[in-house]
Amino acid sequence: QVQLQESGPGLVKPSETLSLTCSVSGVSINSFYWSWIRQAPGKGLQWIGYDSGGIKYNSALNSRVTIFADSSMNQFSLRLTSVTAADTAVYFCARARRRDGYTFFDMWGQGALVTVSA
Amino acid sequence: SYVLTQPPSVSVAPGRTARIPCGGANIQRTTVQWYQQKPGLAPVLLIYYDSDRASKIPDRFSGSNSGNTATLTISRVEAGDEADYYCQVWDRSSDHEVFGGGTKLTVL
């Protein structure tokens, strides 16, 4: 059974770096693509980026975001620099399935709430 | 950037059919996915590639895509279907994944 679990600090100070890790069990991360998606309180979903054979990021966050994988740990991670209150959100990791460029997200972690506050 | 438009809310009586639209310029040229999200939980994939049902999703859920509108149809609506529903596409021009703003389905 495939499971995804986000982990990381729930509170980050403004201007600092948000770091989250997604631990994957039940499948090798080398066999699929992986993504980060966030949801601000009371708002909709926003795609952050994914590793789909090449790393792609949402251009709205491009200069601040890094996604990278650690195959030895079967994990992939998110780093978001220079955070502000607008980055307060629940951050989800998800498995991305792609065919001819078209993507769907078929497995999701439970989500991790990250609050940006001094 | 590509914009997907969903109505903020849709209401339906139990046992009836709910239709949730997702509008986008020439959306028929891409494929549309649908997710269900209940409060405090992660989204769940319902439909991918316009009309394929995800694993273990009942056949009461179906999708279509034509012209400028994709539609999620929920037949024989149950109280447990009350949730937020999101559409999602890949925008080829920007190479971005885009989500609609979400529609809250209320079962009367």
Interface residues (C-beta under 8 A of the other chain):
Chain A: S35 G44 L45 Q46 W47 Y50 K56 N58 S59 F92 R97 R99 G101 Y102 T103 F104 F105 D106 W108 G109 Q110 G111
Chain B: T30 T31 Q33 Y35 L41 A42 P43 V44 L45 Y48 Y49 A54 S55 Y86 Q88 W90 R92 S94 D95 H96 E97 V98 F99 G100 G101 G102
